[in-house]
Amino acid sequence: MSEVVRVTPDKIYPRVRSGECLLVCAYDSDEAFRSMHLEGAISLQEFRDRVASLPKDREIVFYCA
């Protein structure tokens, strides 16, 4: 397993926009996702639904506010 690395928004946002990485809002609640998600992020539930089909070489960034 890889080491968890903290990243700053200014470093990760361009990578999210380009499709280089996937941004996942780590809140388990749909209500929390709706009120606190960042542009380009998917919900934790959507991540769980798609995890089997995600490319294995794509970086995934989880965040919570």
C-alpha positions as CSV (number, residue, x, y, z in Angstrom):
1,M,0.0,0.0,0.0
2,S,1.2,3.5,-0.8
3,E,2.0,6.1,1.8
4,V,-0.8,8.8,2.3
5,V,0.5,12.1,1.2
6,R,-1.2,15.4,2.0
7,V,-1.7,17.7,-1.0
8,T,-2.8,21.3,-1.4
9,P,-5.8,22.4,-3.5
10,D,-3.6,24.5,-5.8
11,K,-1.5,21.4,-6.6
12,I,-4.3,19.0,-7.1
13,Y,-7.0,21.1,-8.9
14,P,-5.3,21.3,-12.2
15,R,-4.8,17.5,-12.1
16,V,-8.5,17.0,-11.4
17,R,-9.5,19.3,-14.3
18,S,-7.2,17.5,-16.7
19,G,-8.6,14.1,-15.7
20,E,-5.2,13.0,-14.3
21,C,-6.7,12.2,-10.9
22,L,-10.1,11.5,-9.4
23,L,-11.3,13.7,-6.5
24,V,-13.6,12.0,-4.0
25,C,-15.5,13.8,-1.3
26,A,-15.0,11.4,1.7
27,Y,-18.3,12.3,3.5
28,D,-20.6,9.3,3.8
29,S,-23.7,11.5,3.8
30,D,-25.3,12.6,0.5
31,E,-26.4,15.8,2.3
32,A,-22.8,16.6,3.4
33,F,-21.7,15.9,-0.2
34,R,-24.3,18.3,-1.6
35,S,-23.3,21.1,0.7
36,M,-19.5,20.7,0.8
37,H,-18.3,19.1,-2.4
38,L,-15.6,20.7,-4.5
39,E,-15.9,21.3,-8.2
40,G,-15.0,18.1,-10.1
41,A,-15.5,15.8,-7.1
42,I,-17.6,12.7,-6.9
43,S,-19.4,11.4,-3.9
44,L,-18.1,8.6,-1.8
45,Q,-21.1,6.5,-2.8
46,E,-20.4,7.1,-6.5
47,F,-16.8,6.1,-5.9
48,R,-18.0,2.9,-4.2
49,D,-20.3,2.2,-7.1
50,R,-17.6,2.7,-9.7
51,V,-14.5,1.4,-7.9
52,A,-14.4,-1.9,-9.9
53,S,-14.4,-0.1,-13.2
54,L,-11.9,2.7,-12.4
55,P,-8.5,2.6,-14.1
56,K,-5.9,1.1,-11.7
57,D,-3.3,3.7,-12.8
58,R,-5.4,6.8,-12.0
59,E,-4.5,8.6,-8.8
60,I,-7.4,9.0,-6.4
61,V,-7.6,11.9,-3.9
62,F,-10.0,11.8,-1.0
63,Y,-10.8,14.9,0.9
64,C,-13.0,16.2,3.7
65,A,-13.5,19.8,4.9
